[in-house]
Amino acid sequence: MPTKFLDTSGLRCPMPLLKTKLALNAMSPGEQLEVIATDAGSVRDIPAYLKLSHHHLVCQTETDGNFRFVIRCGGQ
């Protein structure tokens, strides 16, 4: 169950990724962030960033142009 919710609908690249990074930086390890985005670039950008970070992509879905990511915040 996500601890925090971030709606980046209507924002274009790179804003969904930047806002996701800022939200994760303000969270504690183990908390989960749910991100909603409408920019198709998020499908590439957010998972690519997470692979290079200490955070974990729990799930990713797409429904009618709305992209949903659930991310577990990792430790520093």
C-alpha positions as CSV (number, residue, x, y, z in Angstrom):
1,M,0.0,0.0,0.0
2,P,1.6,3.3,-1.1
3,T,2.5,5.7,1.7
4,K,2.5,8.8,-0.5
5,F,0.9,9.8,-3.8
6,L,2.3,12.0,-6.5
7,D,0.2,13.1,-9.5
8,T,2.3,14.5,-12.3
9,S,-0.5,14.4,-14.9
10,G,-0.1,17.0,-17.6
11,L,3.6,17.5,-16.8
12,R,6.1,16.9,-19.6
13,C,9.6,15.4,-19.5
14,P,11.7,15.8,-17.4
15,M,9.3,17.1,-14.7
16,P,7.6,13.7,-13.8
17,L,11.1,12.2,-13.1
18,L,12.4,15.3,-11.2
19,K,9.3,15.4,-9.0
20,T,9.6,11.6,-8.4
21,K,13.2,12.0,-7.3
22,L,12.3,14.9,-5.0
23,A,9.5,12.9,-3.4
24,L,11.7,9.9,-2.9
25,N,14.4,12.0,-1.3
26,A,11.9,13.2,1.3
27,M,10.8,9.6,2.2
28,S,12.1,7.0,4.6
29,P,13.4,3.6,3.5
30,G,10.5,1.1,3.1
31,E,7.9,3.7,2.4
32,Q,6.1,3.4,-0.9
33,L,5.4,6.2,-3.5
34,E,2.6,5.9,-6.1
35,V,3.3,8.1,-9.1
36,I,0.7,8.9,-11.8
37,A,2.1,10.4,-15.1
38,T,0.6,11.1,-18.5
39,D,3.9,11.8,-20.3
40,A,4.9,8.6,-22.3
41,G,8.6,9.4,-21.6
42,S,8.0,8.5,-18.0
43,V,7.7,4.8,-19.0
44,R,11.4,4.9,-20.0
45,D,12.7,7.6,-17.6
46,I,11.4,6.5,-14.2
47,P,12.4,2.7,-14.5
48,A,15.8,3.7,-15.9
49,Y,16.5,6.0,-13.0
50,L,15.3,3.4,-10.5
51,K,17.8,0.8,-11.9
52,L,20.6,3.2,-11.1
53,S,19.3,4.1,-7.6
54,H,18.7,2.3,-4.3
55,H,14.9,2.4,-4.9
56,H,12.8,-0.5,-6.2
57,L,10.0,-0.5,-8.7
58,V,7.2,-2.5,-7.2
59,C,4.8,-2.4,-10.1
60,Q,4.1,-0.4,-13.3
61,T,0.8,-0.2,-15.2
62,E,-0.8,1.8,-18.0
63,T,-4.5,2.5,-18.5
64,D,-5.8,4.9,-21.2
65,G,-2.6,6.9,-21.3
66,N,-2.2,7.1,-17.5
67,F,1.0,5.6,-16.3
68,R,1.2,4.3,-12.7
69,F,4.3,3.5,-10.8
70,V,4.6,2.1,-7.3
71,I,8.1,2.6,-5.9
72,R,9.6,1.4,-2.6
73,C,12.1,3.8,-1.2
74,G,15.4,2.2,-0.5
75,G,18.1,3.0,2.1
76,Q,20.9,5.4,1.4
